[in-house]
Amino acid sequence: MPPSAVPSYHFVTVWRVAGTIGEVRAVLGDSASLTRWWPSVYLDVVPRADGDPDGVGRTVDVYTKGWLPYTLRWTMTITEPMTDGGFALAAAGDLEGSGRWTFAQDGPEVESTYDWRVAASKPLLRRLSWLLRPAFAANHRWAMDRGEQSLALELRRRRAADPATVPPPPGPTFRGWPR
């Protein structure tokens, strides 16, 4: 299939969580901790490059899933500095494209918007996209809903006098999913 025929998706997700931009940026910018605080989606993260002090060039290989019974292997690279305004990333592998996080403080909450423009390059997703596009979109919404829940819990955990009092984040759909 020529690159222009690869099924593409555009998702915009808005999260609202109690906290500060600095707290949200610190969690989202710590890719090594994704499996701990967002385990429903991030099954494995392998650091490849540290990048600059502002995050640019930080690269990790990730193994992800949603509620549908397939997994994705892709590489995430930070492409723009991590600032209080947000940051951008590139995806390569089973997903190809880019994402941009933007942050805005709204009183005691942070509104985090994720603009994800991605093409499905995994053969299964490419072949079935014409039929299952709505299911793939629902899978993305499910994953991002778990992410918002998990981020809120992680921020509470980081502020708690006793982190053990904060419930754990939601886990993967299939607990025995192979890593």
C-alpha angles and dihedrals in degrees: 000000000000115000092250089058095053108116110255133199135198118199129175115193127183121201125190117196135163109255146064130294089247091056093048092046091050092054097043091043093055099081092171090066097052093100090054101047100027102033094147089073110015109065096167138004123191117188114226105170133010096214127199124323089263090055099254110143096018103145131189134173110227136195111203143171142176130200094294115089099255135087133214130216115199143144122244119203125182106232103178131039118276105243138155086269093058138257142251134233140189127223125209130174125037085003123041123191145058142289133199127199118200124186132205127177112227107181109290092350136073119220107211117189121195118197107192120186108179141157123213109237098164105108095233092052093045094050097045100036094098089059104030103037091118091050092048090050091049089049090055092049090050091051093048092047088055088048093054091048091046094048092051090051092047092052090049090048092051091052098041121110085217110027090193089072091066114086117244120258119263112278132223120297092244108040093197094051109144117250 
